[in-house]
Amino acid sequence: MSVRISRQHWQALLNELDDARRQRHLLTYRALVERLQLPTPAMQTLTAALEHLAALDARAQRPLRSALVISQGASRLPRPGFFECVVRLGRFQGPVDGLAAAAWHAAEVARVFEFDYREAA
């Protein structure tokens, strides 16, 4: 199934991630779906958009802004699909769950917080 996101929703996603970066906080998938008011299938649309953004950031040698989106569960990490995506992008090697993934994610979030995406555009 092909999933698309409108230009308006894409720009709103980038704005939400930029606000989170500047405020140095993380967003849950659920909160982002609600804020963006994505049409169904909302979670699949968000996931596809975040994976596309990760690919764009990786290609441009930037920290992955999609790392700012996490599950609302106790782990406070992105879903396993995020780690599978970053493995495909060559940004992370190892099991998609566990300490190595958590440590890589924490380091990537710190890199995102420090990076100025406006200057890199």
Legacy VTK file of the C-alpha trace (Angstrom):
# vtk DataFile Version 3.0
C-alpha trace
ASCII
DATASET POLYDATA
POINTS 121 float
0.000 0.000 0.000
1.335 3.413 -0.970
0.869 6.156 1.615
1.146 9.866 0.847
1.226 12.968 2.991
-0.079 16.338 1.825
2.275 19.295 1.485
0.403 21.005 4.314
0.826 18.013 6.642
4.481 17.595 5.600
5.250 21.229 6.435
3.356 20.902 9.732
5.434 17.805 10.556
8.673 19.682 9.859
7.459 22.597 12.003
6.533 20.292 14.916
9.925 18.586 14.766
11.714 21.951 14.594
9.769 23.202 17.635
10.636 20.016 19.528
14.299 20.376 18.549
14.476 23.985 19.689
12.703 23.166 22.970
14.844 20.033 23.382
11.993 17.629 23.920
10.687 14.475 22.302
7.259 13.816 20.778
5.238 10.628 20.863
3.836 9.142 17.688
0.317 9.516 19.093
0.781 13.188 20.037
2.161 13.943 16.595
-0.734 12.215 14.830
-3.159 14.247 16.945
-1.351 17.567 16.450
-1.069 17.067 12.701
-4.644 15.764 12.416
-3.538 13.246 9.823
-6.272 11.419 7.930
-6.521 7.650 8.180
-4.405 5.631 7.988
-2.750 8.235 10.234
-0.069 6.101 11.884
1.017 4.560 8.574
1.147 8.023 7.004
3.262 9.359 9.868
5.582 6.356 9.751
6.090 6.715 5.995
6.737 10.458 6.344
9.258 9.930 9.159
11.085 7.261 7.159
11.183 9.567 4.126
12.546 12.389 6.295
15.179 10.032 7.745
16.277 9.144 4.212
16.493 12.834 3.252
18.504 13.678 6.374
20.818 10.685 5.890
21.429 11.590 2.243
22.319 15.156 3.321
24.618 13.878 6.109
22.406 15.473 8.796
21.288 14.066 12.158
17.949 12.266 11.778
15.091 14.474 12.947
12.795 11.457 13.029
14.729 10.355 16.144
12.695 12.938 18.077
9.568 10.778 17.766
9.185 8.031 20.358
6.687 5.523 21.657
4.640 6.499 24.661
5.621 3.227 26.350
8.112 2.862 29.166
11.118 2.515 26.840
10.863 6.134 25.625
12.418 4.944 22.366
11.148 4.962 18.803
9.374 1.870 17.562
11.487 -1.003 16.192
10.620 0.090 12.634
12.638 3.267 13.199
15.725 1.241 14.048
15.124 -1.052 11.066
14.986 2.073 8.893
18.251 3.496 10.260
19.927 0.125 9.756
18.811 0.239 6.078
20.175 3.780 5.856
23.543 2.649 7.220
23.302 4.834 10.316
23.108 2.060 12.937
24.301 -1.511 13.138
23.117 -3.981 15.715
19.975 -5.338 17.305
16.984 -3.016 16.969
16.224 -3.405 20.663
18.478 -3.292 23.687
21.231 -1.119 25.053
23.090 -0.457 21.795
19.941 0.860 20.121
19.058 2.983 23.165
22.580 4.436 23.339
22.633 5.186 19.611
19.222 6.859 19.872
20.304 9.041 22.815
23.398 10.169 20.899
21.352 10.878 17.753
18.818 12.943 19.726
21.691 14.996 21.185
23.041 15.556 17.652
19.573 16.672 16.446
19.259 19.128 19.345
22.607 20.713 18.409
22.138 20.871 14.633
20.754 23.945 12.837
18.661 22.608 9.970
17.885 26.075 8.615
21.551 26.771 7.918
21.974 23.378 6.285
19.037 23.846 3.902
LINES 1 122
121 0 1 2 3 4 5 6 7 8 9 10 11 12 13 14 15 16 17 18 19 20 21 22 23 24 25 26 27 28 29 30 31 32 33 34 35 36 37 38 39 40 41 42 43 44 45 46 47 48 49 50 51 52 53 54 55 56 57 58 59 60 61 62 63 64 65 66 67 68 69 70 71 72 73 74 75 76 77 78 79 80 81 82 83 84 85 86 87 88 89 90 91 92 93 94 95 96 97 98 99 100 101 102 103 104 105 106 107 108 109 110 111 112 113 114 115 116 117 118 119 120
